[in-house]
């Protein structure tokens, strides 16, 4: 369970507002949702202000609970499936991400966060919904289909193209960080590239706001930073970290993968074993930096990757600093 500092209280309240508003659409119980929100907000906002925020966060919802620009009830073939999420290809242009509700019939936290990020961030390098629908069993989010993931480019020797892609990735992350949002699951599979090499960051449901004290592992383990790995190994309760600094570490791994190919630290062979992964990172980091130099990666990019891969979160650069160095 993630918790947030008092300074992030208003953002946490907005998540609750978004969640309860969507839930009220399912059960047509808007008055109950509004009263509950007033209690959650602890008299920080009037009812009129709460309604205004609802309208801002989740626009154009009809009384049936379906966005007016939704493309619901279309068949498609499942191409990706996890515990509670199925992704369908819809024709040539759309993807439907169907996310099951929890045991109480309500949208899960990641659904709410993904909707929230969509409303907060307007960026050509961060995925945008084209529609949404909701029923008593699941929420469906619709996105433009993008043909391939960043993994397609791993190990490319076209360094000019890779630099163009890197700038777009950093720009997308900057647009998230500028709104106080850390993605928390940056990796090749969560960055997509179209036929014209335009980059879009996807899967924002794990995003975090402000500093987080968490008992839930953050980020795919192969892209998780050493400080978080150590906290898991040592079983530190509610370890506090900045999700933006986690993103910077993950970016360091991703940029190394672009030039050297997948898994430059050799961590996939020990997947999910935190102690082994941490050992591989520590032992192989100097070799990764030397290999970047050997294949001719520009020094300003190599130096940027090395600074991203610092053990100490506060020593990692900000996204603005990275863009200044690489752009």
C-alpha positions, 0 to 999 in steps of 0.5 A: 500500500502506497502512502503520501506525505502531507505535502502531497495531500491535495494530489491524493485527494484528487485520486480519490475524487477521480476514483469515487466519481468513476464508481458513482457512474457505475452505481448511479449513486452520485449523492453518496459519492459526493458526501464521501468525497466531502468527508475524505477531503476533510472540508478542504473543498466545498461541494461546488469545488469538488464537482468542478474537479470531477468535471475537470478530471473525468470529462464528458461522462454520460449517465450510463458511465460511458465516455461520449467518445468511447468506442465500446462493444468492439471485438478484438484479439487478445495480444497481451494478458496479465492477472487482471488486464487484457489487451485487445487489438481493435482493427488497424488503429486501436487497442483496448485495455480491459482492466478487471475491477476488484472483489468489491466491483470497483476500479483498481488503483492502477485504473484510477491512476492511469485515468488521472495521468491521462487528464493531468499530462498533455504530451506528444510523448506520453500515451493519450486515451481516445476513449473509455467505458466502464461497467460492473466488471471492468474498465476499458481504456482505448488507445491508438495502436502503435506497432512496436516497442522500444526493444526493437531498437535495442543494440542498434548501430544507428546512433543518430537515430538512437539519439533522436529516440532518446530525446523523445523519451526524455521529453516524455519523462520530463512532461510527467515529472513537471506535473509531479508524476513518476512513471515507476515502471519505465522499460523497453516494453512500456515505450512504443515507437511508430513507423516514423520513429515517434516515441510514446511512453505507455502504461502509467498505472503504476505512477507515483506522486511526490515521495512514497513510502511503500511496501509494494515493489516498484518497477520491473525488477530488472530496472529497479534501482539499488536503493529499492532493491536493498530495502526489499532485501533488508525488509525495510517497512514503508521504505521512502523514495522519490519515484522520479529518482527511480525513473532516472535509474530506469532511464540509465538502464534503458539508454544502455540497452539502446546501445548495447542490446537487452539486459546489459547487466545480465540480470535476466538470468537471475530474474526476481532474485533481488540480492543476485540482481543487486550483485550483478548491477554492482559488479557489471556497472563498470563493464557496461560503461567501458562497453559504451565507450568501446562501441563509440557512444558519444561521451556526453551520453555515456557520462549521462548514463553513468550519472543515472546509474548512481547508487545514491538517489540524490546524486542522480541528475534531474530530467532537466539536466539530462535533457540539457546534456543530450538535446 
